[in-house]
């Protein structure tokens, strides 16, 4: 997969160029980025590629932190709720 497929609008790339950007702004950009991923691009794979290509060059940038948080969230299994989680008698 090419880096341009991971960030087709260039949102993540541009966030790294913004001086003084805050983590809250990075989270908003990340959400817009995630919603605009083309069909067939796996979010987890795209995040990992962005971390390698952009985050590794800017380890202290708030977007790197947001990407890493997103990567962890994609790997963490979610607890099932509702009737499936209730004990049966």
Buried (B, 14 or more C-beta within 10 A) or exposed (E): EEBEBBBEEEBBBEBBEBEEBEBEBBBBBBEEBEEEBEEEBEBEEBBBBBBEBBBEEEEEBBBBBBBBBBBEEBEEEEEEEEEEEEEEE
